[in-house]
Amino acid sequence: MSETAELKLPDGQVVQLPVVEGSAGERAIDIANLRAESKYITLDPGFGNTGSCLSSITFIDGDNGVLLYRGIPIEELCAHSSFLETSFLLINGRLPKKAELESFESEITRHTMLYEDVKNFYDGFPRDAHPMAILASVVCSLSSFYQDEQGSPGEVSYLNSIRLMAKLPTIAAWAYKRSVGQPFMYPSNNLRYCENFLYMMFGLPVEEYEPDPAVVEALDTLLILHADHEQNCSTSTVRLVRSSMTNMFACIASGICALWGSRHGGANQEVIEMLEQIQEDGGNVKKFVEMAKDRDSGFRLMGFGHRVYKNFDPRAKIIKAKCDKVLERLKVADPLLDIAKELEEAALNDDYFKEKKLYPNVDFYSGIIYKAMGIPTNAFTVMFALGRLPGWIAHAKEYTEEPKNRIGRPRQIYTGPESAHWLPFDQR
């Protein structure tokens, strides 16, 4: 007989609630029938203590700095895998055989082009339109180009997943080209995934462009590190939107919109803005480190510590090595990067930060790398979206294939007037 928990209510009623245990030992109390049996619901603002689903995609142990994709440590994937192989793993639940990976890569390569009519959309945006606004809008609009598709729902969904994986880099690169007034670069089938993106971002029709191998390697690693992270805000949004059985393009557009916020995907942008603040104040890093220790100063170090990882961010340990390699290779002369390195050293060697385990996280290093690559600051979240895409697809697919899935419909505790009436204007 499975374990149960007892909940004693104010009227003396005792409700038996099943205990569920995950494959990694995480335990939960199943309250699915609580309202039906007792008329009570639970209140959990932000859902920080509520499991919304059963998932076999990603596992995080924040206390010990563990991140697993389908059971495989993130360290192994970054050392031996590519972003597309990792994407296959997340979406399909297993590592691909060699022929399967080659087919997956080929399918994505052959779908990187956008309909020529899509180019006209970009003319309708202001030159200074935020790239996340463009990304979400164009992704959602793709559903109008792929209507009444032939095949089973699963086949159509998978093909649209391939299209999204293929076209999102093109959409993102064209948003950048629009902002700087340069001609769009069409994707090249001769280039691999990350090389192709950098080519579309920074290539020009008048000259040859060859991405630096160190930059390509770092970008591929960054995309792997961002590919999934359990039920974060954007992933939960994708699953909730998918629960209404809308199309895959609308689901991913909703995830992009959720990621856009500064509390979620905008963290690496905030790192650069913090560095700019320090630079404008004269570049005195020690001053700002001391301010960060003072709760009354109003200043907070961005890119240090993590809500989930209470010890260290395993992704940061991986990307730090790539960051050092890229900065050494590119030899970028940028005072912001100098400030970043000084800030990193100061924080890592300060007893206050060590005691509180406020180590640099993945956002700190990714912001530095994107800055060195020449990615505009307001496009950092776009880069996050490129990486998170396979995770969103995997969760939408997992939800759809769950036999007992239900449309998302959270409850609420009403706190408004108990009884009110309409009044004429002279009585209001």
C-alpha positions in Angstrom: 0.0 0.0 0.0 1.3 3.4 -1.0 2.1 6.1 1.7 -0.4 8.7 2.6 -0.3 12.0 4.5 -3.1 13.1 6.8 -4.4 16.7 6.7 -6.5 17.7 9.7 -9.0 20.5 8.9 -10.4 23.0 11.4 -13.7 21.1 11.6 -11.9 18.0 12.6 -12.2 16.2 9.3 -9.0 14.3 8.3 -8.2 13.9 4.6 -5.9 11.2 3.3 -3.5 12.5 0.7 -1.3 10.2 -1.4 2.5 10.7 -1.2 4.3 10.6 -4.6 8.0 10.0 -4.9 10.1 10.8 -7.9 12.9 8.8 -9.4 15.5 11.0 -7.7 13.9 10.8 -4.3 11.9 14.0 -4.3 8.7 13.6 -2.4 5.3 15.3 -2.9 1.8 15.3 -1.4 -0.8 14.8 -4.1 -3.6 17.2 -3.4 -5.5 16.6 -6.7 -8.6 15.4 -4.9 -8.4 17.8 -1.9 -11.2 20.2 -3.1 -13.5 17.4 -4.0 -13.1 15.7 -0.6 -13.0 18.7 1.6 -14.0 21.9 -0.3 -10.6 23.3 0.6 -7.8 24.4 -1.8 -4.2 25.2 -1.2 -2.7 28.7 -1.4 0.9 29.0 -2.8 1.7 32.4 -4.3 4.3 31.9 -7.1 3.8 28.1 -6.9 7.1 27.8 -5.2 5.9 24.7 -3.2 3.6 23.3 -5.8 4.4 20.6 -8.4 2.3 21.2 -11.5 3.3 18.1 -13.3 5.2 14.9 -13.4 8.2 15.3 -15.8 11.1 13.1 -16.9 13.0 15.8 -18.8 15.2 17.7 -16.3 16.3 17.3 -12.7 17.9 19.9 -10.4 19.5 19.4 -7.0 20.0 23.0 -6.0 21.7 22.1 -2.7 24.5 20.0 -4.4 24.7 21.9 -7.6 23.4 19.1 -9.9 21.7 19.6 -13.2 20.6 16.6 -15.3 19.0 16.4 -18.7 17.2 13.1 -19.1 19.5 11.8 -16.3 22.7 12.8 -17.9 24.9 15.4 -16.0 25.2 18.7 -17.7 29.0 18.4 -17.4 29.1 15.3 -19.7 26.8 16.9 -22.3 29.0 20.0 -22.5 32.1 17.9 -22.8 30.9 15.4 -25.3 27.7 16.6 -27.0 26.6 19.4 -29.3 23.6 21.6 -28.9 21.6 19.8 -31.6 22.4 16.4 -30.0 21.3 17.7 -26.7 18.1 19.1 -28.3 17.4 15.6 -29.7 17.9 14.2 -26.3 15.5 16.6 -24.6 12.8 16.3 -27.3 13.0 12.6 -27.9 14.0 11.3 -24.4 17.2 9.6 -25.4 20.6 10.1 -27.1 20.4 9.6 -30.9 22.2 7.0 -32.8 24.7 8.5 -35.3 22.3 8.1 -38.3 19.5 9.7 -36.3 21.6 12.7 -35.3 22.7 13.2 -38.9 19.1 13.1 -40.1 18.0 15.5 -37.3 20.7 18.0 -38.2 19.9 17.6 -41.9 16.2 18.3 -41.3 16.9 21.4 -39.4 19.4 22.6 -42.0 16.8 22.2 -44.7 14.2 24.3 -42.8 16.2 27.4 -41.9 14.7 29.5 -44.7 11.8 31.8 -44.0 9.0 32.5 -46.4 10.0 35.6 -48.4 6.8 37.3 -47.2 8.1 37.2 -43.7 10.7 39.7 -44.7 8.0 42.3 -45.1 7.0 41.9 -41.4 10.3 43.4 -40.4 9.5 46.6 -42.3 6.5 47.1 -40.1 8.5 47.3 -36.9 10.2 50.5 -35.7 14.0 50.5 -36.2 14.5 50.5 -32.4 11.9 47.7 -31.7 13.1 45.3 -29.0 14.3 42.1 -30.6 12.2 40.0 -28.2 9.1 41.7 -29.4 10.1 40.9 -33.0 11.0 37.3 -32.1 7.7 36.6 -30.3 5.6 38.3 -33.1 7.3 36.5 -36.0 7.3 33.1 -34.3 3.6 33.4 -33.5 2.9 34.5 -37.1 4.5 31.3 -38.5 1.3 29.5 -37.5 -0.4 31.3 -40.4 2.1 29.9 -42.9 1.7 26.3 -41.7 -2.1 25.7 -41.6 -4.0 22.5 -42.4 -0.8 20.4 -42.4 -1.1 16.8 -43.5 -0.4 13.9 -41.1 -1.2 12.9 -37.5 -1.2 15.5 -34.7 2.1 14.0 -33.5 3.7 14.2 -36.9 2.6 17.8 -37.5 3.8 18.8 -34.0 7.2 17.2 -34.6 7.6 18.9 -38.0 6.7 22.2 -36.5 9.3 21.6 -33.8 11.9 21.1 -36.5 10.8 24.3 -38.2 11.1 26.2 -34.9 14.6 24.8 -34.2 15.6 25.8 -37.7 14.0 29.1 -38.1 14.5 30.8 -34.7 18.1 31.7 -35.4 17.1 33.2 -38.8 14.4 35.2 -37.1 16.7 36.4 -34.4 19.5 37.3 -36.8 17.2 39.3 -39.1 15.9 41.2 -36.1 19.5 42.3 -35.4 20.1 43.2 -39.1 16.9 45.3 -39.1 18.1 47.2 -36.0 21.5 48.2 -37.6 20.2 48.8 -41.1 22.1 46.0 -42.8 20.8 43.6 -45.4 19.5 40.3 -44.3 21.8 37.4 -44.7 20.1 34.2 -45.9 21.1 31.0 -44.0 23.8 28.8 -45.5 23.3 25.0 -45.7 27.1 24.6 -45.7 27.4 25.8 -42.1 26.6 24.0 -38.8 23.9 25.4 -36.5 25.9 27.9 -34.4 28.2 28.9 -37.3 25.1 29.6 -39.4 23.6 31.9 -36.8 26.8 33.9 -36.4 27.1 34.1 -40.2 23.6 35.5 -40.4 24.2 37.9 -37.5 27.6 39.4 -38.5 28.1 38.4 -42.2 27.8 40.9 -45.0 27.2 40.4 -48.7 30.3 42.4 -49.6 32.9 40.2 -47.9 33.6 36.7 -46.6 32.8 36.0 -43.0 34.2 33.0 -41.1 33.1 32.6 -37.4 35.9 32.1 -34.9 36.0 28.5 -33.8 36.4 29.5 -30.1 33.3 31.7 -30.4 31.3 28.9 -32.1 32.4 26.4 -29.3 31.4 28.8 -26.6 28.1 29.6 -28.1 27.3 25.9 -28.6 28.1 25.4 -24.9 26.0 28.3 -23.8 23.0 27.0 -25.7 23.4 23.6 -24.1 23.5 25.2 -20.6 20.3 27.1 -21.3 18.4 24.3 -23.0 16.2 23.5 -20.0 15.8 24.2 -16.3 12.7 22.5 -14.9 9.4 24.4 -14.4 10.7 27.9 -14.6 8.4 30.8 -15.5 8.7 30.5 -19.3 8.5 26.6 -19.4 5.5 26.6 -17.1 3.9 29.2 -19.4 4.6 27.0 -22.5 3.0 24.0 -20.7 0.0 26.1 -19.6 -0.6 27.5 -23.0 -0.2 24.0 -24.6 -2.9 22.7 -22.2 -5.5 24.7 -24.2 -4.3 22.6 -27.3 -3.1 25.6 -29.2 -0.4 25.2 -31.9 3.3 24.8 -31.2 4.1 28.2 -32.6 1.8 30.0 -30.2 3.2 27.9 -27.3 6.8 28.9 -28.1 5.8 32.6 -28.6 4.2 32.6 -25.1 7.5 31.2 -23.7 9.5 33.9 -25.4 7.2 36.6 -23.9 7.6 35.1 -20.4 11.3 34.9 -20.8 11.5 38.6 -21.8 11.0 39.8 -18.2 13.9 41.1 -16.2 13.2 38.5 -13.4 13.7 35.7 -15.8 15.6 35.9 -19.1 16.8 39.5 -18.6 19.3 38.6 -15.9 22.4 38.6 -18.1 21.4 41.9 -19.6 21.3 43.3 -16.0 24.9 42.1 -15.5 26.1 44.4 -18.3 24.0 47.3 -17.1 25.5 46.8 -13.6 29.0 46.9 -15.1 28.1 50.1 -17.0 26.9 51.6 -13.7 30.3 50.8 -12.1 32.1 52.2 -15.1 30.1 55.5 -15.0 31.0 55.9 -11.3 34.7 55.7 -12.1 35.2 51.9 -12.2 35.8 51.6 -8.4 35.0 47.9 -8.0 35.9 47.7 -4.4 33.4 50.5 -3.6 30.5 48.5 -5.2 31.6 45.3 -3.5 31.3 47.0 -0.2 27.9 48.5 -1.2 26.7 45.0 -2.1 27.3 44.0 1.5 25.3 46.9 2.9 21.6 46.1 2.7 20.7 49.7 3.1 22.8 50.8 0.0 20.1 49.7 -2.5 22.8 48.2 -4.7 22.8 44.5 -5.6 25.4 42.5 -7.5 23.8 41.1 -10.6 24.9 37.6 -11.8 25.9 36.3 -8.3 24.0 33.6 -6.5 20.9 31.8 -7.7 17.4 31.2 -6.5 17.6 27.4 -7.1 21.3 26.7 -6.6 22.1 27.2 -2.9 25.8 26.2 -3.2 27.1 26.9 -6.8 25.6 27.0 -10.3 27.1 24.0 -12.1 26.6 25.8 -15.4 28.8 28.7 -14.2 31.8 26.4 -13.6 31.5 25.1 -17.2 31.1 28.4 -18.9 33.8 30.2 -16.9 36.4 28.2 -18.7 34.8 29.0 -22.1 34.6 32.7 -21.1 38.3 32.8 -20.3 39.1 31.2 -23.6 37.0 33.5 -25.6 38.3 36.7 -24.0 41.9 35.4 -24.5 41.2 34.5 -28.1 39.3 37.7 -29.2 41.5 40.1 -27.2 38.6 42.5 -27.0 39.6 45.9 -25.6 36.6 46.7 -23.5 36.7 48.4 -20.1 33.5 46.7 -19.1 35.1 43.3 -19.5 38.0 44.5 -17.4 35.6 45.5 -14.7 33.8 42.2 -14.9 37.1 40.2 -14.3 38.0 42.5 -11.4 34.5 42.1 -9.9 34.7 38.3 -10.3 38.1 38.1 -8.6 37.0 40.4 -5.7 33.8 38.5 -5.1 35.4 35.0 -5.2 38.0 36.1 -2.7 35.8 38.0 -0.3 34.8 36.2 2.9 31.3 37.7 2.9 30.5 36.3 -0.5 32.1 32.9 0.2 30.1 32.6 3.5 26.9 33.4 1.7 27.9 31.3 -1.3 27.3 34.1 -3.7 29.3 32.8 -6.5 29.1 34.1 -10.1 26.3 32.3 -11.9 25.7 31.4 -15.6 24.1 34.8 -16.3 27.3 36.6 -15.2 29.6 34.7 -17.6 27.1 34.5 -20.5 26.6 38.3 -20.4 30.4 38.8 -20.6 30.7 36.3 -23.5 27.8 37.8 -25.5 29.4 41.3 -24.9 32.7 40.0 -26.2 31.0 38.4 -29.2 29.4 41.7 -30.2 25.9 40.7 -29.4 23.9 43.8 -28.5 22.8 44.0 -24.9 19.1 44.1 -25.7 19.5 40.8 -27.7 21.0 38.8 -24.8 17.5 37.5 -23.9 17.1 36.4 -27.6 20.2 34.3 -27.1 18.6 32.8 -24.0 15.5 31.9 -26.1 17.6 30.2 -28.7 19.0 27.9 -26.1 15.8 27.3 -24.2 13.8 26.4 -27.3 14.4 22.6 -27.2 13.4 22.5 -23.6 10.1 24.3 -24.3 9.4 21.9 -27.2 10.2 18.9 -25.0 7.8 20.1 -22.3 5.0 20.9 -24.8 5.5 17.4 -26.3 5.6 15.7 -22.8 2.4 17.5 -21.8 0.6 16.5 -25.0 1.6 12.8 -24.7 0.4 12.6 -21.0 -2.8 10.5 -21.2 -4.4 12.3 -18.2 -3.4 15.8 -19.1 -5.9 18.5 -18.2 -6.2 22.2 -19.2 -4.4 24.4 -16.7 -6.9 26.2 -14.4 -5.4 27.4 -11.1 -7.8 28.3 -8.3 -7.8 31.6 -6.3 -8.8 32.9 -2.9 -11.3 35.7 -3.6 -10.6 38.9 -1.5 -13.1 41.3 -3.0 -16.4 42.7 -1.8 -18.9 40.0 -0.7 -21.9 41.9 -2.0 -22.0 45.1 -4.1 -24.6 46.7 -6.3 -24.6 49.0 -9.3 -25.3 52.6 -8.5 -26.3 55.7 -10.6 -23.6 58.3 -11.2 -24.9 60.7 -8.5 -24.6 58.0 -5.8 -21.1 56.8 -6.6 
